[in-house]
Amino acid sequence: MEQLVELKLPNILGSEKVAIEKAATIAEKMGFSMDKIEDLKTAIAEACINAIEHGNKFDENTQVGITFASDDTSLQVVVHDEGDGIDPKKIPKDRVDKDGLPRRRGYGVFLISNLVNEFSIEKKPGKGNNVKMLIHLNR
Amino acid sequence: MSKDIQVSTSHKGDIAVISIKGDVTAMTGEVIGNAYQSESVFDSPKILLQFDKDCYINSGGLAALIDIASEGRKKEQKIHAYGLSDHFQKIFKMVGLTRCIPIFSSEEAALEDF
C-alpha cells in the first residue's frame, strides 16, 4: 500500500534540514539501512538546495514542495520548485579543474545521481521543475 | 537561519588544528574560511581539520573546503582531516577531495602522517 507525505518548505537555505529529518524518519520506519538513510539525506538536501538556489532563485515568496511516496520496496521523493530549475546539459561533466583540484561548484546533481537508485529531472514550462529520486529498500 | 557551526583553532607543535562542529554549508563556510585565514593558521605548513562525527556537510560546504584545499596547494601546505562520519568520508572521496585532503581514521594517524 502506497503512503504519501507532503511538505512545503520556505525558500531559504537551511530549510532543507526539515526535509532530510522527515526523510530519515520515513526511511527508518521502512527499514532502510543507516548507509542508505545517509545517502538519501544528502540527495534530498542537494535537491532542495538546487530548488532554492537555481529553481526559485532565492525568491522568498516561493516555496519548495516535497512529496514522499513509499511502498513496501521503495521510497520515491519528488522535490518541486516554481522556477526553471537546472538544465542538466549545463552541468559540467569534468569534475576537476586544470590544476587537478575538484571543481568548486556543481556537485548537487552529481551527488544525487550517485546516491539514489533512480533519478530524473522533469521540466514543466511555466509550472516549475520536479526532481524525482527513487531509492530501493534492498538494492 | 543562524550560522549553526562552532569552529576553533589550536596548535599541536607545528601543526595548526581547525576544529569544526556543526553544519558545513555555504552559509557557514565563511566561518571555516576565516579560521583558515587567521594569522596562526594561514602560514602553518601543516593543517589538521578535526571534524565532529555529527557534522552535516552539503555541496556549499564542500565548496568552502575546496577553497581551503586550493589555497593550501598554492602555499604547499599539507592538510589532513579526521573525525568525519563514514558517509561524509564517502562524499569526500566521491567529489575528489581526498586527493588533496587525505582522511585518517584517528587524530594520532593524521598527526603521524605529516
gemmi code that builds the backbone of each chain (N, CA, C; Angstrom):
import gemmi

chains = {
    "A": [
        ("MET", (0.851, -1.197, 0.000), (0.000, 0.000, 0.000), (0.886, 1.246, 0.000)),
        ("GLU", (0.613, 2.169, -0.909), (1.438, 3.371, -1.008), (1.012, 4.403, 0.031)),
        ("GLN", (2.016, 5.019, 0.630), (1.739, 6.089, 1.587), (2.351, 7.373, 1.079)),
        ("LEU", (1.639, 8.469, 1.240), (2.108, 9.768, 0.746), (2.280, 10.748, 1.901)),
        ("VAL", (3.374, 11.495, 1.850), (3.591, 12.589, 2.801), (4.035, 13.795, 1.989)),
        ("GLU", (3.444, 14.943, 2.256), (3.828, 16.150, 1.519), (4.315, 17.224, 2.483)),
        ("LEU", (5.330, 17.950, 2.043), (5.882, 19.063, 2.832), (5.986, 20.286, 1.949)),
        ("LYS", (5.846, 21.452, 2.550), (6.129, 22.717, 1.849), (7.165, 23.453, 2.682)),
        ("LEU", (8.264, 23.809, 2.062), (9.328, 24.488, 2.789), (9.485, 25.920, 2.321)),
        ("PRO", (9.842, 26.832, 3.232), (10.164, 28.192, 2.788), (11.423, 28.166, 1.919)),
        ("ASN", (11.495, 29.078, 0.979), (12.625, 29.074, 0.044), (13.850, 29.764, 0.664)),
        ("ILE", (14.362, 29.142, 1.706), (15.500, 29.705, 2.444), (16.519, 28.597, 2.662)),
        ("LEU", (17.782, 28.883, 2.359), (18.825, 27.888, 2.620), (18.800, 27.492, 4.090)),
        ("GLY", (18.907, 26.241, 4.350), (18.828, 25.732, 5.720), (17.518, 24.993, 5.950)),
        ("SER", (16.468, 25.391, 5.197), (15.177, 24.717, 5.387), (15.235, 23.268, 4.895)),
        ("GLU", (16.261, 22.938, 4.102), (16.381, 21.555, 3.617), (16.554, 20.568, 4.777)),
        ("LYS", (16.982, 21.088, 5.934), (17.183, 20.171, 7.069), (15.862, 19.603, 7.576)),
        ("VAL", (14.773, 20.360, 7.395), (13.447, 19.837, 7.760), (13.120, 18.625, 6.885)),
        ("ALA", (13.442, 18.759, 5.582), (13.144, 17.667, 4.646), (13.977, 16.431, 4.945)),
        ("ILE", (15.237, 16.621, 5.291), (16.076, 15.433, 5.494), (15.731, 14.743, 6.814)),
        ("GLU", (15.273, 15.523, 7.784), (14.845, 14.881, 9.036), (13.588, 14.041, 8.797)),
        ("LYS", (12.653, 14.587, 7.986), (11.438, 13.839, 7.653), (11.792, 12.579, 6.863)),
        ("ALA", (12.697, 12.730, 5.893), (13.112, 11.581, 5.075), (13.719, 10.496, 5.952)),
        ("ALA", (14.543, 10.905, 6.911), (15.194, 9.923, 7.785), (14.154, 9.168, 8.602)),
        ("THR", (13.146, 9.896, 9.101), (12.091, 9.246, 9.897), (11.344, 8.216, 9.058)),
        ("ILE", (10.968, 8.620, 7.833), (10.216, 7.706, 6.957), (11.080, 6.494, 6.593)),
        ("ALA", (12.326, 6.755, 6.195), (13.205, 5.669, 5.734), (13.525, 4.697, 6.879)),
        ("GLU", (13.664, 5.244, 8.081), (13.955, 4.389, 9.237), (12.775, 3.456, 9.508)),
        ("LYS", (11.564, 4.017, 9.445), (10.363, 3.190, 9.665), (10.239, 2.103, 8.610)),
        ("MET", (10.697, 2.424, 7.377), (10.602, 1.441, 6.285), (11.653, 0.349, 6.411)),
        ("GLY", (12.664, 0.574, 7.236), (13.689, -0.442, 7.425), (14.945, -0.253, 6.596)),
        ("PHE", (15.137, 0.956, 6.052), (16.367, 1.222, 5.305), (17.583, 1.114, 6.224)),
        ("SER", (18.714, 0.698, 5.643), (19.967, 0.655, 6.411), (20.419, 2.087, 6.695)),
        ("MET", (21.273, 2.240, 7.706), (21.773, 3.582, 8.047), (22.533, 4.194, 6.874)),
        ("ASP", (23.290, 3.365, 6.143), (24.037, 3.872, 4.976), (23.090, 4.486, 3.955)),
        ("LYS", (22.006, 3.755, 3.673), (21.053, 4.255, 2.665), (20.337, 5.501, 3.164)),
        ("ILE", (20.072, 5.555, 4.459), (19.406, 6.742, 5.010), (20.320, 7.959, 4.858)),
        ("GLU", (21.600, 7.779, 5.131), (22.542, 8.898, 4.965), (22.630, 9.329, 3.503)),
        ("ASP", (22.660, 8.353, 2.589), (22.682, 8.688, 1.156), (21.436, 9.489, 0.777)),
        ("LEU", (20.300, 9.010, 1.260), (19.031, 9.671, 0.947), (19.013, 11.102, 1.496)),
        ("LYS", (19.505, 11.273, 2.710), (19.520, 12.611, 3.325), (20.352, 13.586, 2.490)),
        ("THR", (21.522, 13.134, 2.056), (22.355, 14.028, 1.242), (21.696, 14.321, -0.104)),
        ("ALA", (21.125, 13.293, -0.726), (20.477, 13.505, -2.031), (19.320, 14.506, -1.915)),
        ("ILE", (18.505, 14.357, -0.879), (17.360, 15.263, -0.706), (17.843, 16.672, -0.361)),
        ("ALA", (18.857, 16.772, 0.479), (19.396, 18.094, 0.814), (19.852, 18.815, -0.454)),
        ("GLU", (20.577, 18.091, -1.320), (21.097, 18.725, -2.539), (19.971, 19.110, -3.499)),
        ("ALA", (18.940, 18.255, -3.586), (17.802, 18.591, -4.455), (17.093, 19.842, -3.937)),
        ("CYS", (16.942, 19.950, -2.616), (16.281, 21.132, -2.033), (17.141, 22.385, -2.243)),
        ("ILE", (18.432, 22.262, -2.041), (19.327, 23.416, -2.227), (19.270, 23.887, -3.682)),
        ("ASN", (19.279, 22.943, -4.615), (19.162, 23.322, -6.035), (17.843, 24.025, -6.305)),
        ("ALA", (16.768, 23.520, -5.687), (15.450, 24.132, -5.886), (15.442, 25.571, -5.355)),
        ("ILE", (16.023, 25.765, -4.181), (16.053, 27.097, -3.552), (16.913, 28.060, -4.377)),
        ("GLU", (18.086, 27.553, -4.774), (19.085, 28.420, -5.412), (18.833, 28.595, -6.912)),
        ("HIS", (18.720, 27.483, -7.622), (18.631, 27.567, -9.088), (17.195, 27.598, -9.584)),
        ("GLY", (16.298, 26.894, -8.899), (14.900, 26.880, -9.343), (14.189, 28.159, -8.954)),
        ("ASN", (14.085, 28.372, -7.645), (13.344, 29.545, -7.154), (14.211, 30.791, -7.011)),
        ("LYS", (15.467, 30.654, -7.321), (16.421, 31.783, -7.354), (16.349, 32.653, -6.098)),
        ("PHE", (16.328, 32.007, -4.970), (16.345, 32.653, -3.645), (15.133, 33.564, -3.400)),
        ("ASP", (14.090, 33.436, -4.199), (12.889, 34.266, -4.023), (12.112, 33.755, -2.799)),
        ("GLU", (12.052, 34.575, -1.748), (11.408, 34.130, -0.500), (9.882, 34.096, -0.600)),
        ("ASN", (9.350, 34.545, -1.740), (7.902, 34.435, -1.948), (7.521, 33.091, -2.575)),
        ("THR", (8.501, 32.270, -2.824), (8.214, 30.951, -3.401), (8.417, 29.869, -2.336)),
        ("GLN", (8.060, 28.643, -2.700), (8.218, 27.515, -1.779), (8.865, 26.334, -2.499)),
        ("VAL", (9.370, 25.425, -1.709), (9.864, 24.155, -2.249), (8.914, 23.071, -1.739)),
        ("GLY", (8.360, 22.307, -2.682), (7.443, 21.224, -2.312), (8.172, 19.884, -2.328)),
        ("ILE", (7.868, 19.057, -1.371), (8.490, 17.727, -1.323), (7.411, 16.684, -1.089)),
        ("THR", (7.423, 15.661, -1.914), (6.473, 14.560, -1.753), (7.239, 13.263, -1.524)),
        ("PHE", (6.876, 12.568, -0.478), (7.453, 11.256, -0.200), (6.370, 10.220, -0.489)),
        ("ALA", (6.650, 9.284, -1.382), (5.703, 8.207, -1.670), (6.406, 6.885, -1.411)),
        ("SER", (5.856, 6.131, -0.479), (6.544, 4.886, -0.120), (5.624, 3.688, -0.312)),
        ("ASP", (6.231, 2.564, -0.683), (5.516, 1.284, -0.643), (6.422, 0.279, 0.073)),
        ("ASP", (6.150, -0.998, -0.102), (6.915, -1.995, 0.667), (8.369, -2.106, 0.229)),
        ("THR", (8.658, -1.663, -0.984), (10.004, -1.930, -1.518), (10.831, -0.685, -1.821)),
        ("SER", (10.202, 0.475, -1.879), (10.970, 1.652, -2.280), (10.350, 2.950, -1.763)),
        ("LEU", (11.168, 3.976, -1.820), (10.719, 5.321, -1.434), (11.025, 6.265, -2.595)),
        ("GLN", (9.988, 6.941, -3.067), (10.181, 7.950, -4.109), (10.039, 9.328, -3.480)),
        ("VAL", (10.983, 10.204, -3.783), (10.938, 11.573, -3.271), (10.951, 12.518, -4.462)),
        ("VAL", (9.984, 13.434, -4.491), (9.946, 14.437, -5.554), (10.126, 15.811, -4.919)),
        ("VAL", (11.114, 16.549, -5.414), (11.352, 17.914, -4.938), (10.933, 18.864, -6.056)),
        ("HIS", (10.021, 19.759, -5.717), (9.416, 20.631, -6.728), (9.774, 22.086, -6.451)),
        ("ASP", (10.218, 22.797, -7.491), (10.404, 24.243, -7.354), (9.461, 24.960, -8.317)),
        ("GLU", (9.404, 26.280, -8.194), (8.456, 27.052, -9.001), (9.130, 27.737, -10.186)),
        ("GLY", (10.409, 27.463, -10.380), (11.145, 28.164, -11.439), (11.519, 27.247, -12.583)),
        ("ASP", (12.655, 27.564, -13.192), (13.101, 26.800, -14.355), (14.009, 25.638, -13.990)),
        ("GLY", (14.510, 25.635, -12.762), (15.387, 24.550, -12.351), (16.734, 24.583, -13.048)),
        ("ILE", (17.377, 23.436, -13.022), (18.725, 23.316, -13.608), (18.614, 22.648, -14.964)),
        ("ASP", (19.361, 23.162, -15.923), (19.457, 22.487, -17.205), (20.580, 21.450, -17.092)),
        ("PRO", (20.232, 20.148, -17.089), (21.274, 19.127, -16.903), (22.409, 19.238, -17.915)),
        ("LYS", (22.090, 19.793, -19.113), (23.138, 19.916, -20.144), (24.206, 20.931, -19.734)),
        ("LYS", (23.856, 21.832, -18.834), (24.812, 22.871, -18.430), (25.675, 22.469, -17.228)),
        ("ILE", (25.442, 21.271, -16.719), (26.244, 20.826, -15.570), (27.592, 20.322, -16.089)),
        ("PRO", (28.694, 20.885, -15.573), (29.999, 20.429, -16.078), (30.230, 18.951, -15.776)),
        ("LYS", (30.656, 18.220, -16.805), (30.889, 16.777, -16.609), (32.270, 16.532, -15.996)),
        ("ASP", (33.194, 17.440, -16.292), (34.544, 17.305, -15.770), (34.534, 17.715, -14.305)),
        ("ARG", (34.970, 16.821, -13.432), (34.870, 17.091, -12.004), (36.132, 17.746, -11.426)),
        ("VAL", (37.184, 17.864, -12.263), (38.393, 18.516, -11.758), (38.752, 19.697, -12.644)),
        ("ASP", (39.436, 20.687, -12.042), (39.853, 21.849, -12.835), (41.231, 21.595, -13.428)),
        ("LYS", (41.778, 22.607, -14.077), (43.051, 22.412, -14.793), (44.213, 22.084, -13.835)),
        ("ASP", (44.056, 22.418, -12.553), (45.116, 22.125, -11.583), (44.917, 20.764, -10.896)),
        ("GLY", (43.919, 20.023, -11.332), (43.668, 18.714, -10.729), (42.875, 18.771, -9.435)),
        ("LEU", (42.391, 19.942, -9.091), (41.576, 20.079, -7.878), (40.114, 19.848, -8.224)),
        ("PRO", (39.317, 19.390, -7.249), (37.886, 19.253, -7.532), (37.298, 20.615, -7.903)),
        ("ARG", (36.357, 20.611, -8.830), (35.673, 21.869, -9.158), (34.944, 22.382, -7.926)),
        ("ARG", (34.821, 23.712, -7.853), (34.283, 24.331, -6.648), (32.776, 24.089, -6.498)),
        ("ARG", (32.047, 24.141, -7.583), (30.586, 24.034, -7.503), (30.073, 22.981, -8.490)),
        ("GLY", (28.772, 22.784, -8.465), (28.145, 21.872, -9.414), (28.072, 20.435, -8.924)),
        ("TYR", (28.086, 20.238, -7.602), (28.071, 18.874, -7.070), (26.674, 18.346, -6.749)),
        ("GLY", (25.686, 19.224, -6.728), (24.350, 18.809, -6.316), (23.836, 17.629, -7.124)),
        ("VAL", (23.727, 17.817, -8.435), (23.187, 16.764, -9.301), (24.136, 15.566, -9.339)),
        ("PHE", (25.423, 15.829, -9.319), (26.425, 14.748, -9.296), (26.209, 13.843, -8.079)),
        ("LEU", (26.036, 14.460, -6.920), (25.842, 13.667, -5.704), (24.511, 12.919, -5.747)),
        ("ILE", (23.446, 13.627, -6.133), (22.129, 12.969, -6.176), (22.207, 11.725, -7.063)),
        ("SER", (22.761, 11.884, -8.267), (22.763, 10.771, -9.224), (23.605, 9.594, -8.735)),
        ("ASN", (24.551, 9.863, -7.848), (25.395, 8.776, -7.318), (24.866, 8.166, -6.026)),
        ("LEU", (23.844, 8.773, -5.435), (23.405, 8.313, -4.110), (22.026, 7.653, -4.114)),
        ("VAL", (21.293, 7.783, -5.220), (19.977, 7.128, -5.269), (19.959, 6.122, -6.415)),
        ("ASN", (18.972, 5.226, -6.420), (18.916, 4.199, -7.466), (18.447, 4.767, -8.800)),
        ("GLU", (17.468, 5.672, -8.747), (16.965, 6.273, -9.984), (16.771, 7.769, -9.754)),
        ("PHE", (17.035, 8.546, -10.801), (16.984, 9.996, -10.653), (16.584, 10.612, -11.989)),
        ("SER", (15.660, 11.560, -11.965), (15.305, 12.263, -13.202), (14.893, 13.691, -12.889)),
        ("ILE", (15.032, 14.556, -13.883), (14.578, 15.941, -13.751), (13.481, 16.160, -14.786)),
        ("GLU", (12.345, 16.653, -14.317), (11.201, 16.856, -15.200), (10.887, 18.353, -15.220)),
        ("LYS", (11.016, 18.938, -16.388), (10.719, 20.370, -16.505), (9.282, 20.544, -16.980)),
        ("LYS", (8.560, 21.432, -16.317), (7.188, 21.722, -16.738), (7.125, 23.211, -17.019)),
        ("PRO", (7.269, 23.617, -18.285), (7.346, 25.047, -18.608), (6.219, 25.849, -17.952)),
        ("GLY", (6.614, 26.857, -17.202), (5.638, 27.713, -16.527), (5.082, 27.126, -15.246)),
        ("LYS", (5.408, 25.867, -14.972), (4.837, 25.212, -13.787), (5.902, 24.696, -12.840)),
        ("GLY", (7.152, 25.032, -13.108), (8.217, 24.603, -12.215), (8.952, 23.378, -12.705)),
        ("ASN", (9.586, 22.750, -11.773), (10.571, 21.742, -12.086), (10.507, 20.651, -11.019)),
        ("ASN", (10.475, 19.385, -11.443), (10.446, 18.284, -10.481), (11.728, 17.477, -10.537)),
        ("VAL", (12.350, 17.268, -9.392), (13.470, 16.334, -9.313), (12.939, 15.087, -8.629)),
        ("LYS", (12.978, 13.971, -9.367), (12.447, 12.702, -8.822), (13.589, 11.781, -8.450)),
        ("MET", (13.514, 11.247, -7.250), (14.544, 10.321, -6.775), (13.855, 9.069, -6.258)),
        ("LEU", (14.396, 7.919, -6.622), (13.844, 6.655, -6.139), (14.953, 5.863, -5.479)),
        ("ILE", (14.662, 5.395, -4.299), (15.661, 4.565, -3.610), (14.967, 3.279, -3.162)),
        ("HIS", (15.597, 2.145, -3.524), (15.006, 0.841, -3.210), (15.501, 0.341, -1.861)),
        ("LEU", (14.636, -0.359, -1.195), (14.964, -0.881, 0.136), (16.114, -1.889, 0.078)),
        ("ASN", (16.091, -2.754, -0.929), (17.062, -3.867, -0.938), (17.950, -3.898, -2.168)),
        ("ARG", (18.188, -2.772, -2.804), (19.098, -2.762, -3.952), (20.142, -1.688, -3.801)),
    ],
    "B": [
        ("MET", (18.063, 31.641, 9.023), (18.766, 30.541, 9.674), (20.073, 31.052, 10.309)),
        ("SER", (20.331, 30.614, 11.509), (21.565, 31.029, 12.164), (22.745, 30.224, 11.613)),
        ("LYS", (23.932, 30.764, 11.816), (25.124, 30.042, 11.391), (25.428, 28.987, 12.437)),
        ("ASP", (24.920, 27.780, 12.206), (24.960, 26.730, 13.205), (26.277, 25.975, 13.113)),
        ("ILE", (27.337, 26.627, 13.553), (28.654, 25.993, 13.472), (29.546, 26.517, 14.592)),
        ("GLN", (30.421, 25.645, 15.072), (31.444, 26.074, 16.038), (32.809, 25.714, 15.450)),
        ("VAL", (33.648, 26.716, 15.309), (34.981, 26.495, 14.752), (35.999, 27.089, 15.714)),
        ("SER", (37.025, 26.316, 16.029), (38.088, 26.847, 16.890), (39.434, 26.412, 16.330)),
        ("THR", (40.465, 27.143, 16.712), (41.808, 26.790, 16.244), (42.720, 26.551, 17.444)),
        ("SER", (43.696, 25.688, 17.240), (44.686, 25.418, 18.287), (45.947, 24.913, 17.585)),
        ("HIS", (46.952, 24.576, 18.362), (48.188, 24.058, 17.774), (48.652, 22.816, 18.514)),
        ("LYS", (49.194, 21.894, 17.744), (49.900, 20.736, 18.317), (51.291, 20.772, 17.702)),
        ("GLY", (52.243, 21.359, 18.427), (53.579, 21.572, 17.859), (53.479, 22.518, 16.683)),
        ("ASP", (54.006, 22.098, 15.532), (53.958, 22.974, 14.346), (52.712, 22.719, 13.492)),
        ("ILE", (51.782, 21.988, 14.046), (50.558, 21.676, 13.285), (49.401, 22.546, 13.785)),
        ("ALA", (48.785, 23.263, 12.846), (47.602, 24.065, 13.199), (46.365, 23.179, 13.101)),
        ("VAL", (45.531, 23.238, 14.117), (44.331, 22.391, 14.145), (43.094, 23.283, 14.044)),
        ("ILE", (42.237, 22.978, 13.073), (40.945, 23.674, 12.966), (39.870, 22.661, 13.356)),
        ("SER", (39.190, 22.922, 14.462), (38.134, 22.013, 14.927), (36.783, 22.528, 14.437)),
        ("ILE", (36.011, 21.632, 13.830), (34.744, 22.030, 13.190), (33.610, 21.172, 13.748)),
        ("LYS", (32.604, 21.851, 14.255), (31.442, 21.150, 14.819), (30.177, 21.839, 14.302)),
        ("GLY", (29.264, 21.078, 13.729), (28.005, 21.675, 13.277), (27.811, 21.538, 11.775)),
        ("ASP", (27.178, 22.546, 11.178), (26.803, 22.491, 9.766), (27.864, 23.142, 8.887)),
        ("VAL", (28.383, 22.365, 7.950), (29.360, 22.907, 6.996), (28.596, 23.164, 5.696)),
        ("THR", (28.240, 24.414, 5.473), (27.367, 24.795, 4.352), (27.904, 26.070, 3.701)),
        ("ALA", (27.201, 26.510, 2.663), (27.600, 27.769, 2.024), (27.530, 28.912, 3.039)),
        ("MET", (26.559, 28.831, 3.948), (26.373, 29.915, 4.927), (27.467, 29.919, 5.987)),
        ("THR", (27.943, 28.753, 6.367), (28.939, 28.683, 7.444), (30.367, 28.541, 6.918)),
        ("GLY", (30.491, 28.347, 5.614), (31.820, 28.165, 5.028), (32.744, 29.324, 5.335)),
        ("GLU", (32.152, 30.510, 5.407), (32.940, 31.712, 5.694), (33.620, 31.609, 7.070)),
        ("VAL", (32.926, 30.997, 8.024), (33.478, 30.861, 9.376), (34.730, 29.968, 9.336)),
        ("ILE", (34.644, 28.880, 8.559), (35.800, 27.984, 8.428), (36.918, 28.701, 7.659)),
        ("GLY", (36.514, 29.419, 6.602), (37.498, 30.179, 5.818), (38.228, 31.198, 6.678)),
        ("ASN", (37.491, 31.866, 7.566), (38.111, 32.863, 8.450), (39.107, 32.200, 9.406)),
        ("ALA", (38.748, 31.011, 9.894), (39.664, 30.288, 10.789), (40.945, 29.923, 10.030)),
        ("TYR", (40.760, 29.477, 8.789), (41.934, 29.122, 7.962), (42.810, 30.351, 7.686)),
        ("GLN", (42.152, 31.485, 7.469), (42.891, 32.720, 7.139), (43.506, 33.380, 8.380)),
        ("SER", (43.169, 32.891, 9.564), (43.684, 33.556, 10.768), (45.209, 33.414, 10.819)),
        ("GLU", (45.814, 34.400, 11.424), (47.278, 34.523, 11.364), (48.010, 33.256, 11.814)),
        ("SER", (47.519, 32.636, 12.862), (48.245, 31.483, 13.421), (48.092, 30.223, 12.565)),
        ("VAL", (47.122, 30.218, 11.668), (46.881, 29.022, 10.853), (47.415, 29.195, 9.435)),
        ("PHE", (47.173, 30.369, 8.864), (47.393, 30.579, 7.430), (48.833, 30.273, 7.011)),
        ("ASP", (49.789, 30.583, 7.864), (51.191, 30.378, 7.491), (51.752, 29.056, 8.003)),
        ("SER", (50.902, 28.258, 8.604), (51.385, 26.962, 9.105), (51.580, 25.999, 7.925)),
        ("PRO", (52.680, 25.260, 7.896), (52.881, 24.317, 6.778), (52.011, 23.061, 6.895)),
        ("LYS", (51.473, 22.826, 8.103), (50.681, 21.606, 8.330), (49.367, 21.984, 9.017)),
        ("ILE", (48.284, 21.526, 8.425), (46.967, 21.872, 8.987), (46.134, 20.599, 9.153)),
        ("LEU", (45.530, 20.477, 10.313), (44.664, 19.331, 10.586), (43.223, 19.834, 10.734)),
        ("LEU", (42.338, 19.304, 9.903), (40.908, 19.615, 10.028), (40.276, 18.525, 10.891)),
        ("GLN", (39.789, 18.941, 12.051), (39.227, 17.989, 13.007), (37.701, 18.142, 12.963)),
        ("PHE", (37.030, 17.192, 12.320), (35.573, 17.265, 12.193), (34.898, 16.501, 13.327)),
        ("ASP", (33.756, 17.007, 13.738), (32.906, 16.258, 14.658), (32.149, 15.204, 13.833)),
        ("LYS", (31.949, 14.030, 14.389), (31.317, 12.955, 13.601), (29.870, 13.281, 13.220)),
        ("ASP", (29.255, 14.229, 13.916), (27.873, 14.597, 13.601), (27.773, 15.788, 12.651)),
        ("CYS", (28.886, 16.215, 12.072), (28.848, 17.341, 11.128), (27.904, 17.036, 9.958)),
        ("TYR", (27.132, 18.039, 9.582), (26.326, 17.968, 8.348), (27.072, 18.781, 7.294)),
        ("ILE", (27.358, 18.165, 6.167), (28.124, 18.850, 5.114), (27.323, 18.786, 3.819)),
        ("ASN", (27.102, 19.934, 3.184), (26.435, 19.903, 1.881), (27.368, 20.470, 0.810)),
        ("SER", (26.849, 20.577, -0.413), (27.719, 20.968, -1.529), (28.299, 22.370, -1.331)),
        ("GLY", (27.539, 23.255, -0.664), (28.068, 24.593, -0.373), (29.253, 24.508, 0.586)),
        ("GLY", (29.165, 23.605, 1.550), (30.264, 23.400, 2.488), (31.466, 22.762, 1.801)),
        ("LEU", (31.187, 21.828, 0.880), (32.291, 21.224, 0.122), (33.051, 22.294, -0.645)),
        ("ALA", (32.309, 23.269, -1.202), (32.961, 24.357, -1.954), (33.917, 25.135, -1.050)),
        ("ALA", (33.502, 25.378, 0.198), (34.366, 26.103, 1.144), (35.632, 25.294, 1.444)),
        ("LEU", (35.480, 23.974, 1.571), (36.643, 23.118, 1.848), (37.557, 23.019, 0.627)),
        ("ILE", (36.951, 23.034, -0.558), (37.756, 23.021, -1.789), (38.569, 24.320, -1.891)),
        ("ASP", (37.983, 25.427, -1.463), (38.731, 26.701, -1.442), (39.973, 26.577, -0.562)),
        ("ILE", (39.814, 25.950, 0.608), (40.958, 25.778, 1.516), (41.994, 24.845, 0.883)),
        ("ALA", (41.521, 23.760, 0.262), (42.446, 22.827, -0.401), (43.222, 23.530, -1.504)),
        ("SER", (42.517, 24.387, -2.238), (43.137, 25.114, -3.347), (44.207, 26.085, -2.848)),
        ("GLU", (43.850, 26.841, -1.818), (44.796, 27.792, -1.227), (45.977, 27.033, -0.605)),
        ("GLY", (45.680, 25.917, 0.051), (46.723, 25.111, 0.674), (47.710, 24.578, -0.351)),
        ("ARG", (47.191, 24.180, -1.509), (48.089, 23.670, -2.548), (49.034, 24.773, -3.034)),
        ("LYS", (48.452, 25.981, -3.209), (49.295, 27.120, -3.647), (50.408, 27.385, -2.638)),
        ("LYS", (50.078, 27.244, -1.365), (51.052, 27.545, -0.315), (51.888, 26.321, 0.098)),
        ("GLU", (51.671, 25.219, -0.636), (52.375, 23.956, -0.363), (52.171, 23.493, 1.085)),
        ("GLN", (50.971, 23.700, 1.576), (50.625, 23.216, 2.917), (50.151, 21.767, 2.816)),
        ("LYS", (50.404, 21.004, 3.857), (49.822, 19.660, 3.948), (48.566, 19.782, 4.799)),
        ("ILE", (47.447, 19.318, 4.275), (46.190, 19.391, 5.018), (45.641, 17.977, 5.196)),
        ("HIS", (45.414, 17.602, 6.413), (44.835, 16.294, 6.737), (43.488, 16.501, 7.429)),
        ("ALA", (42.670, 15.453, 7.398), (41.365, 15.525, 8.063), (41.096, 14.239, 8.818)),
        ("TYR", (40.324, 14.339, 9.882), (39.844, 13.139, 10.557), (38.553, 13.484, 11.315)),
        ("GLY", (37.869, 12.441, 11.733), (36.660, 12.645, 12.532), (35.361, 12.587, 11.737)),
        ("LEU", (35.467, 12.570, 10.402), (34.245, 12.540, 9.586), (33.507, 11.212, 9.742)),
        ("SER", (32.194, 11.262, 9.628), (31.411, 10.014, 9.629), (31.748, 9.226, 8.362)),
        ("ASP", (31.423, 7.930, 8.380), (31.669, 7.096, 7.193), (31.002, 7.693, 5.955)),
        ("HIS", (29.794, 8.231, 6.137), (29.060, 8.780, 4.992), (29.822, 9.947, 4.377)),
        ("PHE", (30.295, 10.877, 5.210), (30.968, 12.039, 4.626), (32.387, 11.709, 4.171)),
        ("GLN", (32.973, 10.641, 4.701), (34.232, 10.168, 4.110), (33.966, 9.719, 2.674)),
        ("LYS", (32.830, 9.037, 2.493), (32.457, 8.586, 1.144), (32.214, 9.776, 0.212)),
        ("ILE", (31.537, 10.807, 0.726), (31.254, 12.001, -0.093), (32.569, 12.698, -0.474)),
        ("PHE", (33.493, 12.810, 0.458), (34.801, 13.428, 0.157), (35.494, 12.669, -0.984)),
        ("LYS", (35.444, 11.327, -0.905), (36.084, 10.511, -1.958), (35.368, 10.727, -3.288)),
        ("MET", (34.035, 10.765, -3.221), (33.220, 10.893, -4.427), (33.557, 12.171, -5.207)),
        ("VAL", (33.736, 13.268, -4.494), (33.992, 14.544, -5.181), (35.492, 14.772, -5.424)),
        ("GLY", (36.332, 13.881, -4.929), (37.763, 14.002, -5.197), (38.535, 14.818, -4.177)),
        ("LEU", (37.884, 15.165, -3.072), (38.570, 15.992, -2.060), (39.704, 15.234, -1.363)),
        ("THR", (39.594, 13.911, -1.301), (40.635, 13.139, -0.599), (41.967, 13.163, -1.348)),
        ("ARG", (41.934, 13.572, -2.624), (43.215, 13.692, -3.346), (44.065, 14.818, -2.772)),
        ("CYS", (43.428, 15.846, -2.212), (44.213, 16.962, -1.663), (44.068, 17.063, -0.144)),
        ("ILE", (43.021, 16.468, 0.417), (42.879, 16.435, 1.878), (42.651, 14.971, 2.276)),
        ("PRO", (43.727, 14.220, 2.519), (43.526, 12.819, 2.914), (42.824, 12.715, 4.266)),
        ("ILE", (42.014, 11.662, 4.390), (41.244, 11.449, 5.621), (41.890, 10.317, 6.416)),
        ("PHE", (41.977, 10.508, 7.701), (42.576, 9.499, 8.582), (41.551, 9.007, 9.594)),
        ("SER", (41.823, 7.798, 10.108), (40.848, 7.167, 11.000), (40.918, 7.732, 12.419)),
        ("SER", (42.035, 8.366, 12.770), (42.172, 8.903, 14.125), (43.088, 10.119, 14.098)),
        ("GLU", (43.042, 10.864, 15.178), (43.912, 12.032, 15.297), (45.384, 11.594, 15.255)),
        ("GLU", (45.686, 10.498, 15.966), (47.061, 10.015, 16.026), (47.571, 9.700, 14.616)),
        ("ALA", (46.747, 8.986, 13.845), (47.157, 8.602, 12.489), (47.347, 9.845, 11.620)),
        ("ALA", (46.473, 10.823, 11.775), (46.571, 12.048, 10.971), (47.831, 12.831, 11.323)),
        ("LEU", (48.153, 12.874, 12.611), (49.338, 13.629, 13.044), (50.619, 12.912, 12.627)),
        ("GLU", (50.618, 11.593, 12.772), (51.822, 10.822, 12.449), (52.210, 10.932, 10.983)),
        ("ASP", (51.215, 11.078, 10.130), (51.493, 11.060, 8.692), (52.006, 12.397, 8.149)),
        ("PHE", (52.023, 13.436, 8.952), (52.530, 14.740, 8.456), (54.029, 14.640, 8.176)),
    ],
}
model = gemmi.Model(1)
for chain_id, residues in chains.items():
    chain = gemmi.Chain(chain_id)
    for i, (resn, *xyz) in enumerate(residues, 1):
        res = gemmi.Residue()
        res.name, res.seqid = resn, gemmi.SeqId(i, " ")
        for name, pos in zip(("N", "CA", "C"), xyz):
            atom = gemmi.Atom()
            atom.name, atom.element = name, gemmi.Element(name[0])
            atom.pos, atom.b_iso = gemmi.Position(*pos), 0.0
            res.add_atom(atom)
        chain.add_residue(res)
    model.add_chain(chain)
structure = gemmi.Structure()
structure.add_model(model)
structure.setup_entities()
